Amino acid sequence: MPWTRDQALKVMHEYTASEALRKHMYSVEAAMRAMAVKRGADPEWWGVVGLLHDFDYERYPNPDQSADQEHPAEGVRILAAMGFPEEGQRAILGHARYTGVPRDTPLARALFSVDELCGFLVACALVRPSHSLKDLEVSSVRKKFKDKAFARGVSREDVNQGAAELAVPLEEHITFVLGALRPVEESLGLGTPGRG
C-alpha cells in the first residue's frame, strides 16, 4: 500500500524547516495530483511522491551534484528504510538528472516535468502586482522564460526536457501546470499582494 499524505507530511516537516522549500513541495504535490488524474493514475500516490521529492534537500543539499551522495540519494535511502515503494524511490532519484537514473515510468517523467516548472511559475507570480497565478498568462511565462536573468536557478533545459519527455508542447504543459497550481495558490503564499 503506497504511503498516505499524512505519512509524507510528517517526514517532510521533520526534515524541512524552510517555509519556501515546503511551499515548493506543496506546489509539486498539486501538479503531480493533476498529472495523475490526467494519466489515469492514483492522485494520492503521485501527490505523495511530489511532496517528498525534495524533503532531504535542506539537510543534504548536494552542491557538487554527486550521483549517490546527498540529495536526492540520501533522502531515498531514508525513505527506503521506511518502506517507501521502489517506484517512488526511482522517480525521486530520476528527478535529478545528475543521478543518471532513467525516467522510465509515467510517475518519474511527470515528477521531472513539473518540478522546475512549478518553481518558475511561482517566481513569475511573485513579481506580479497581484502576487497571483490567476492572472498570469502563458505568454508572460514564455517571455520570462527567455529572460535568463529571471529566476536564474531554474533550469530551462530541464523544463524543456520535461515537456519533451511527456511528448507535449511546452506551452500546453505550462498551461496545464498553471491550471493545477491556481486552486492551491494561497497555500503557496500567493494571491495576496505583499505576501510570499
Secondary structure, DSSP 8 states (H G I E B T S, - for coil): ----HHHHHHHHHHH---HHHHHHHHHHHHHHHHHHHHHTS-HHHHHHHHHHTTTTTTTS--TT--SSSSTTHHHHHHHHHTT--HHHHHHHHHTSGGG-----SHHHHHHHHHHHHHHHHHHHHHTSTT--STT--HHHHHHHHH-TTTTTTS-HHHHHHHHHHHTS-HHHHHHHHHHHHGGGGGGGT-SSTT--
